[in-house]
């Protein structure tokens, strides 16, 4: 059953669309990272020392969310971009609250 669902999923989406969707997700992550660096004055190394765990979790979470969108047949690149941006933002806020 799962194989049929996956084969149907990947037959609908070409490898190009999947690749562009992952790039859009990563672009959203990096735009949020850039905003934090510019606004808060972080440097690359200090950002990863203070928020490395939440940033790694946001990468994993956003890729999982992107996969969930693949299952629904979503192909709008802006949706994938927003997932990456929102995942990093939410997990950084959660990290601040728990600290």
Secondary structure, DSSP 8 states (H G I E B T S, - for coil): -HHHHHHHHHHHS-HHHHHHHHHHHHHHHHHHHHHHHHHH---HHHHHHHHHHHHHHHHHHHHHHHHHHHHHT---HHHHHHHHHHHHHHHHHHHHHH-
